[in-house]
Amino acid sequence: MRDIVRDLSHGPARLPSVHPDDQAPRVVEPTTTPLRLPAGIALINKMCEAADAQDRAAKMETLARVEIARLRPKSLCTTMS
């Protein structure tokens, strides 16, 4: 343990510095990537459309039941219950 402390007593080691003129300039050219839909988006769209169709059908059924109950004569409603 004393050896470790003695080694670090003069401070951490320094990395060698590199003079900026010694490095060659890098040329970075922009790359173009065509835009496209993410993988699997067609499947997700189909699943959403199917869920929407089910929701619409359920809503139409509920509205039809409410309308039938509203139009049904009161006497039928009490005898059928």
A tleap script that builds the chain and sets N, CA, C and O, in Angstrom:
source leaprc.protein.ff14SB
mol = sequence {
  NMET ARG ASP ILE VAL ARG ASP LEU SER HIE
  GLY PRO ALA ARG LEU PRO SER VAL HIE PRO
  ASP ASP GLN ALA PRO ARG VAL VAL GLU PRO
  THR THR THR PRO LEU ARG LEU PRO ALA GLY
  ILE ALA LEU ILE ASN LYS MET CYS GLU ALA
  ALA ASP ALA GLN ASP ARG ALA ALA LYS MET
  GLU THR LEU ALA ARG VAL GLU ILE ALA ARG
  LEU ARG PRO LYS SER LEU CYS THR THR MET
  CSER
}
set mol.1.N position { 0.824 -1.188 0.000 }
set mol.1.CA position { 0.000 0.000 0.000 }
set mol.1.C position { 0.871 1.256 0.000 }
set mol.1.O position { 0.557 2.241 -0.668 }
set mol.2.N position { 1.970 1.208 0.759 }
set mol.2.CA position { 2.866 2.375 0.813 }
set mol.2.C position { 3.477 2.658 -0.557 }
set mol.2.O position { 3.708 3.814 -0.912 }
set mol.3.N position { 3.737 1.609 -1.317 }
set mol.3.CA position { 4.306 1.805 -2.652 }
set mol.3.C position { 3.345 2.549 -3.554 }
set mol.3.O position { 3.757 3.398 -4.345 }
set mol.4.N position { 2.049 2.229 -3.437 }
set mol.4.CA position { 1.043 2.915 -4.255 }
set mol.4.C position { 0.974 4.383 -3.870 }
set mol.4.O position { 0.952 5.256 -4.738 }
set mol.5.N position { 0.941 4.653 -2.587 }
set mol.5.CA position { 0.882 6.038 -2.125 }
set mol.5.C position { 2.133 6.794 -2.557 }
set mol.5.O position { 2.037 7.949 -2.970 }
set mol.6.N position { 3.307 6.164 -2.469 }
set mol.6.CA position { 4.561 6.802 -2.866 }
set mol.6.C position { 4.567 7.084 -4.368 }
set mol.6.O position { 5.067 8.122 -4.802 }
set mol.7.N position { 4.014 6.168 -5.160 }
set mol.7.CA position { 3.971 6.383 -6.608 }
set mol.7.C position { 3.081 7.564 -6.982 }
set mol.7.O position { 3.364 8.280 -7.942 }
set mol.8.N position { 2.023 7.762 -6.236 }
set mol.8.CA position { 1.073 8.833 -6.558 }
set mol.8.C position { 1.402 10.152 -5.860 }
set mol.8.O position { 0.683 11.137 -6.030 }
set mol.9.N position { 2.456 10.177 -5.095 }
set mol.9.CA position { 2.771 11.389 -4.333 }
set mol.9.C position { 3.163 12.558 -5.237 }
set mol.9.O position { 2.984 13.715 -4.855 }
set mol.10.N position { 3.689 12.279 -6.414 }
set mol.10.CA position { 4.100 13.362 -7.310 }
set mol.10.C position { 2.969 13.777 -8.259 }
set mol.10.O position { 3.183 14.642 -9.107 }
set mol.11.N position { 1.776 13.188 -8.143 }
set mol.11.CA position { 0.633 13.565 -8.967 }
set mol.11.C position { 0.384 12.539 -10.059 }
set mol.11.O position { 1.200 11.643 -10.274 }
set mol.12.N position { -0.725 12.666 -10.736 }
set mol.12.CA position { -1.054 11.694 -11.779 }
set mol.12.C position { -0.137 11.858 -13.001 }
set mol.12.O position { 0.428 12.925 -13.240 }
set mol.13.N position { -0.014 10.792 -13.743 }
set mol.13.CA position { 0.803 10.827 -14.952 }
set mol.13.C position { 0.135 11.729 -15.990 }
set mol.13.O position { -1.089 11.851 -16.025 }
set mol.14.N position { 0.943 12.350 -16.820 }
set mol.14.CA position { 0.416 13.250 -17.844 }
set mol.14.C position { 0.521 12.577 -19.212 }
set mol.14.O position { 1.469 11.847 -19.499 }
set mol.15.N position { -0.481 12.847 -20.040 }
set mol.15.CA position { -0.448 12.347 -21.402 }
set mol.15.C position { 0.441 13.242 -22.248 }
set mol.15.O position { 0.508 14.448 -22.010 }
set mol.16.N position { 1.116 12.679 -23.221 }
set mol.16.CA position { 1.951 13.541 -24.071 }
set mol.16.C position { 1.071 14.495 -24.879 }
set mol.16.O position { 0.009 14.114 -25.372 }
set mol.17.N position { 1.525 15.719 -25.003 }
set mol.17.CA position { 0.745 16.691 -25.755 }
set mol.17.C position { 1.118 16.609 -27.224 }
set mol.17.O position { 2.256 16.294 -27.575 }
set mol.18.N position { 0.158 16.892 -28.065 }
set mol.18.CA position { 0.369 16.862 -29.502 }
set mol.18.C position { 0.177 18.288 -30.015 }
set mol.18.O position { -0.834 18.935 -29.742 }
set mol.19.N position { 1.143 18.744 -30.743 }
set mol.19.CA position { 1.066 20.100 -31.284 }
set mol.19.C position { 0.025 20.115 -32.401 }
set mol.19.O position { 0.038 19.218 -33.244 }
set mol.20.N position { -0.883 21.107 -32.440 }
set mol.20.CA position { -1.947 21.135 -33.452 }
set mol.20.C position { -1.423 21.176 -34.881 }
set mol.20.O position { -2.105 20.701 -35.789 }
set mol.21.N position { -0.241 21.724 -35.108 }
set mol.21.CA position { 0.298 21.795 -36.467 }
set mol.21.C position { 0.777 20.436 -36.959 }
set mol.21.O position { 0.922 20.229 -38.164 }
set mol.22.N position { 1.026 19.505 -36.037 }
set mol.22.CA position { 1.523 18.185 -36.417 }
set mol.22.C position { 0.408 17.287 -36.956 }
set mol.22.O position { 0.689 16.268 -37.587 }
set mol.23.N position { -0.813 17.641 -36.721 }
set mol.23.CA position { -1.932 16.809 -37.164 }
set mol.23.C position { -2.437 17.288 -38.521 }
set mol.23.O position { -2.550 18.489 -38.768 }
set mol.24.N position { -2.735 16.338 -39.386 }
set mol.24.CA position { -3.297 16.685 -40.695 }
set mol.24.C position { -4.776 17.023 -40.523 }
set mol.24.O position { -5.474 16.355 -39.760 }
set mol.25.N position { -5.264 18.050 -41.221 }
set mol.25.CA position { -6.690 18.397 -41.099 }
set mol.25.C position { -7.568 17.294 -41.694 }
set mol.25.O position { -7.252 16.709 -42.730 }
set mol.26.N position { -8.656 17.038 -41.019 }
set mol.26.CA position { -9.597 16.018 -41.496 }
set mol.26.C position { -10.726 16.693 -42.255 }
set mol.26.O position { -11.290 17.691 -41.807 }
set mol.27.N position { -11.037 16.139 -43.393 }
set mol.27.CA position { -12.149 16.646 -44.188 }
set mol.27.C position { -13.340 15.731 -43.943 }
set mol.27.O position { -13.282 14.530 -44.205 }
set mol.28.N position { -14.407 16.311 -43.443 }
set mol.28.CA position { -15.606 15.535 -43.158 }
set mol.28.C position { -16.683 15.937 -44.144 }
set mol.28.O position { -17.126 17.085 -44.170 }
set mol.29.N position { -17.095 14.982 -44.950 }
set mol.29.CA position { -18.139 15.260 -45.935 }
set mol.29.C position { -19.469 14.734 -45.406 }
set mol.29.O position { -19.527 13.646 -44.832 }
set mol.30.N position { -20.527 15.500 -45.597 }
set mol.30.CA position { -21.833 15.024 -45.125 }
set mol.30.C position { -22.308 13.832 -45.945 }
set mol.30.O position { -22.081 13.758 -47.153 }
set mol.31.N position { -22.962 12.917 -45.278 }
set mol.31.CA position { -23.532 11.768 -45.978 }
set mol.31.C position { -25.029 11.979 -46.112 }
set mol.31.O position { -25.667 12.569 -45.240 }
set mol.32.N position { -25.572 11.496 -47.201 }
set mol.32.CA position { -27.013 11.621 -47.404 }
set mol.32.C position { -27.639 10.243 -47.253 }
set mol.32.O position { -27.193 9.270 -47.860 }
set mol.33.N position { -28.662 10.181 -46.447 }
set mol.33.CA position { -29.397 8.944 -46.231 }
set mol.33.C position { -30.843 9.188 -46.646 }
set mol.33.O position { -31.474 10.118 -46.144 }
set mol.34.N position { -31.377 8.380 -47.542 }
set mol.34.CA position { -32.766 8.597 -47.951 }
set mol.34.C position { -33.726 8.318 -46.792 }
set mol.34.O position { -33.520 7.399 -45.999 }
set mol.35.N position { -34.764 9.123 -46.717 }
set mol.35.CA position { -35.770 8.933 -45.679 }
set mol.35.C position { -36.681 7.774 -46.049 }
set mol.35.O position { -37.082 7.630 -47.204 }
set mol.36.N position { -37.000 6.956 -45.068 }
set mol.36.CA position { -37.929 5.852 -45.288 }
set mol.36.C position { -38.631 5.538 -43.984 }
set mol.36.O position { -38.184 5.929 -42.906 }
set mol.37.N position { -39.730 4.831 -44.099 }
set mol.37.CA position { -40.492 4.465 -42.907 }
set mol.37.C position { -39.714 3.447 -42.087 }
set mol.37.O position { -38.969 2.640 -42.643 }
set mol.38.N position { -39.883 3.478 -40.770 }
set mol.38.CA position { -39.214 2.482 -39.934 }
set mol.38.C position { -39.734 1.078 -40.240 }
set mol.38.O position { -40.858 0.913 -40.714 }
set mol.39.N position { -38.920 0.087 -39.969 }
set mol.39.CA position { -39.319 -1.299 -40.197 }
set mol.39.C position { -40.514 -1.637 -39.316 }
set mol.39.O position { -40.540 -1.277 -38.139 }
set mol.40.N position { -41.501 -2.323 -39.877 }
set mol.40.CA position { -42.661 -2.764 -39.105 }
set mol.40.C position { -43.797 -1.763 -39.041 }
set mol.40.O position { -44.835 -2.062 -38.450 }
set mol.41.N position { -43.639 -0.587 -39.626 }
set mol.41.CA position { -44.687 0.425 -39.522 }
set mol.41.C position { -45.945 0.005 -40.270 }
set mol.41.O position { -47.047 0.373 -39.863 }
set mol.42.N position { -45.809 -0.759 -41.358 }
set mol.42.CA position { -46.987 -1.216 -42.105 }
set mol.42.C position { -47.832 -2.142 -41.239 }
set mol.42.O position { -49.060 -2.057 -41.257 }
set mol.43.N position { -47.187 -3.025 -40.484 }
set mol.43.CA position { -47.918 -3.931 -39.600 }
set mol.43.C position { -48.631 -3.155 -38.502 }
set mol.43.O position { -49.781 -3.456 -38.180 }
set mol.44.N position { -47.973 -2.174 -37.929 }
set mol.44.CA position { -48.583 -1.368 -36.868 }
set mol.44.C position { -49.779 -0.597 -37.422 }
set mol.44.O position { -50.803 -0.488 -36.747 }
set mol.45.N position { -49.669 -0.058 -38.645 }
set mol.45.CA position { -50.787 0.645 -39.262 }
set mol.45.C position { -51.987 -0.286 -39.442 }
set mol.45.O position { -53.120 0.110 -39.165 }
set mol.46.N position { -51.750 -1.524 -39.904 }
set mol.46.CA position { -52.841 -2.484 -40.072 }
set mol.46.C position { -53.495 -2.822 -38.741 }
set mol.46.O position { -54.718 -2.936 -38.658 }
set mol.47.N position { -52.684 -2.983 -37.698 }
set mol.47.CA position { -53.230 -3.293 -36.370 }
set mol.47.C position { -54.090 -2.135 -35.851 }
set mol.47.O position { -55.148 -2.363 -35.264 }
set mol.48.N position { -53.645 -0.908 -36.064 }
set mol.48.CA position { -54.413 0.263 -35.623 }
set mol.48.C position { -55.721 0.375 -36.397 }
set mol.48.O position { -56.762 0.684 -35.815 }
set mol.49.N position { -55.676 0.128 -37.699 }
set mol.49.CA position { -56.898 0.189 -38.509 }
set mol.49.C position { -57.897 -0.884 -38.068 }
set mol.49.O position { -59.099 -0.622 -38.027 }
set mol.50.N position { -57.419 -2.084 -37.740 }
set mol.50.CA position { -58.305 -3.151 -37.276 }
set mol.50.C position { -58.929 -2.783 -35.930 }
set mol.50.O position { -60.117 -3.019 -35.713 }
set mol.51.N position { -58.141 -2.210 -35.034 }
set mol.51.CA position { -58.671 -1.788 -33.731 }
set mol.51.C position { -59.701 -0.680 -33.905 }
set mol.51.O position { -60.722 -0.673 -33.216 }
set mol.52.N position { -59.450 0.253 -34.815 }
set mol.52.CA position { -60.415 1.324 -35.086 }
set mol.52.C position { -61.724 0.754 -35.621 }
set mol.52.O position { -62.801 1.204 -35.232 }
set mol.53.N position { -61.637 -0.227 -36.506 }
set mol.53.CA position { -62.849 -0.850 -37.054 }
set mol.53.C position { -63.650 -1.538 -35.954 }
set mol.53.O position { -64.878 -1.449 -35.931 }
set mol.54.N position { -62.960 -2.223 -35.042 }
set mol.54.CA position { -63.655 -2.869 -33.924 }
set mol.54.C position { -64.316 -1.829 -33.022 }
set mol.54.O position { -65.447 -2.026 -32.577 }
set mol.55.N position { -63.628 -0.740 -32.754 }
set mol.55.CA position { -64.199 0.319 -31.918 }
set mol.55.C position { -65.431 0.935 -32.570 }
set mol.55.O position { -66.428 1.195 -31.897 }
set mol.56.N position { -65.363 1.171 -33.888 }
set mol.56.CA position { -66.521 1.732 -34.593 }
set mol.56.C position { -67.707 0.780 -34.539 }
set mol.56.O position { -68.838 1.213 -34.319 }
set mol.57.N position { -67.460 -0.512 -34.738 }
set mol.57.CA position { -68.544 -1.502 -34.706 }
set mol.57.C position { -69.182 -1.554 -33.313 }
set mol.57.O position { -70.405 -1.629 -33.197 }
set mol.58.N position { -68.373 -1.516 -32.273 }
set mol.58.CA position { -68.904 -1.540 -30.910 }
set mol.58.C position { -69.726 -0.283 -30.625 }
set mol.58.O position { -70.774 -0.364 -29.985 }
set mol.59.N position { -69.265 0.864 -31.088 }
set mol.59.CA position { -69.991 2.115 -30.883 }
set mol.59.C position { -71.323 2.097 -31.631 }
set mol.59.O position { -72.343 2.535 -31.098 }
set mol.60.N position { -71.313 1.583 -32.886 }
set mol.60.CA position { -72.560 1.508 -33.652 }
set mol.60.C position { -73.550 0.561 -32.980 }
set mol.60.O position { -74.751 0.830 -32.970 }
set mol.61.N position { -73.063 -0.540 -32.422 }
set mol.61.CA position { -73.961 -1.471 -31.731 }
set mol.61.C position { -74.574 -0.817 -30.500 }
set mol.61.O position { -75.769 -0.964 -30.241 }
set mol.62.N position { -73.762 -0.102 -29.752 }
set mol.62.CA position { -74.265 0.585 -28.559 }
set mol.62.C position { -75.311 1.634 -28.935 }
set mol.62.O position { -76.363 1.721 -28.300 }
set mol.63.N position { -75.025 2.424 -29.959 }
set mol.63.CA position { -75.977 3.446 -30.392 }
set mol.63.C position { -77.269 2.815 -30.913 }
set mol.63.O position { -78.353 3.348 -30.675 }
set mol.64.N position { -77.168 1.700 -31.614 }
set mol.64.CA position { -78.365 1.019 -32.114 }
set mol.64.C position { -79.211 0.511 -30.955 }
set mol.64.O position { -80.435 0.638 -30.985 }
set mol.65.N position { -78.575 -0.065 -29.931 }
set mol.65.CA position { -79.335 -0.556 -28.766 }
set mol.65.C position { -80.039 0.585 -28.044 }
set mol.65.O position { -81.180 0.438 -27.604 }
set mol.66.N position { -79.361 1.718 -27.922 }
set mol.66.CA position { -79.968 2.882 -27.262 }
set mol.66.C position { -81.158 3.382 -28.076 }
set mol.66.O position { -82.200 3.716 -27.513 }
set mol.67.N position { -81.007 3.433 -29.377 }
set mol.67.CA position { -82.083 3.915 -30.242 }
set mol.67.C position { -83.275 2.965 -30.218 }
set mol.67.O position { -84.423 3.407 -30.188 }
set mol.68.N position { -83.006 1.661 -30.231 }
set mol.68.CA position { -84.103 0.679 -30.162 }
set mol.68.C position { -84.836 0.806 -28.838 }
set mol.68.O position { -86.065 0.746 -28.800 }
set mol.69.N position { -84.098 0.980 -27.761 }
set mol.69.CA position { -84.732 1.131 -26.446 }
set mol.69.C position { -85.542 2.418 -26.389 }
set mol.69.O position { -86.587 2.455 -25.738 }
set mol.70.N position { -85.097 3.447 -27.038 }
set mol.70.CA position { -85.817 4.718 -27.034 }
set mol.70.C position { -87.109 4.611 -27.844 }
set mol.70.O position { -88.129 5.180 -27.456 }
set mol.71.N position { -87.074 3.892 -28.959 }
set mol.71.CA position { -88.242 3.794 -29.832 }
set mol.71.C position { -89.242 2.740 -29.369 }
set mol.71.O position { -90.408 2.788 -29.761 }
set mol.72.N position { -88.813 1.802 -28.553 }
set mol.72.CA position { -89.690 0.729 -28.094 }
set mol.72.C position { -90.784 1.326 -27.194 }
set mol.72.O position { -90.503 2.165 -26.339 }
set mol.73.N position { -92.033 0.882 -27.398 }
set mol.73.CA position { -93.104 1.381 -26.523 }
set mol.73.C position { -92.823 1.032 -25.072 }
set mol.73.O position { -92.228 -0.004 -24.774 }
set mol.74.N position { -93.254 1.904 -24.177 }
set mol.74.CA position { -93.013 1.710 -22.744 }
set mol.74.C position { -93.630 0.424 -22.235 }
set mol.74.O position { -93.069 -0.217 -21.346 }
set mol.75.N position { -94.773 0.032 -22.778 }
set mol.75.CA position { -95.445 -1.167 -22.284 }
set mol.75.C position { -94.604 -2.414 -22.601 }
set mol.75.O position { -94.600 -3.358 -21.811 }
set mol.76.N position { -93.909 -2.441 -23.712 }
set mol.76.CA position { -93.066 -3.573 -24.059 }
set mol.76.C position { -91.835 -3.642 -23.169 }
set mol.76.O position { -91.339 -4.725 -22.858 }
set mol.77.N position { -91.351 -2.487 -22.765 }
set mol.77.CA position { -90.151 -2.454 -21.947 }
set mol.77.C position { -90.409 -3.064 -20.577 }
set mol.77.O position { -89.548 -3.761 -20.040 }
set mol.78.N position { -91.589 -2.812 -20.001 }
set mol.78.CA position { -91.867 -3.337 -18.654 }
set mol.78.C position { -92.214 -4.807 -18.691 }
set mol.78.O position { -91.923 -5.521 -17.732 }
set mol.79.N position { -92.836 -5.298 -19.777 }
set mol.79.CA position { -93.217 -6.708 -19.826 }
set mol.79.C position { -92.041 -7.580 -20.221 }
set mol.79.O position { -92.010 -8.756 -19.859 }
set mol.80.N position { -91.076 -7.047 -20.949 }
set mol.80.CA position { -89.947 -7.864 -21.400 }
set mol.80.C position { -88.846 -7.938 -20.354 }
set mol.80.O position { -87.982 -8.810 -20.447 }
set mol.81.N position { -88.846 -7.071 -19.381 }
set mol.81.CA position { -87.786 -7.054 -18.388 }
set mol.81.C position { -87.871 -8.182 -17.459 }
set mol.81.O position { -87.041 -8.304 -16.559 }
savepdb mol mol.pdb
quit
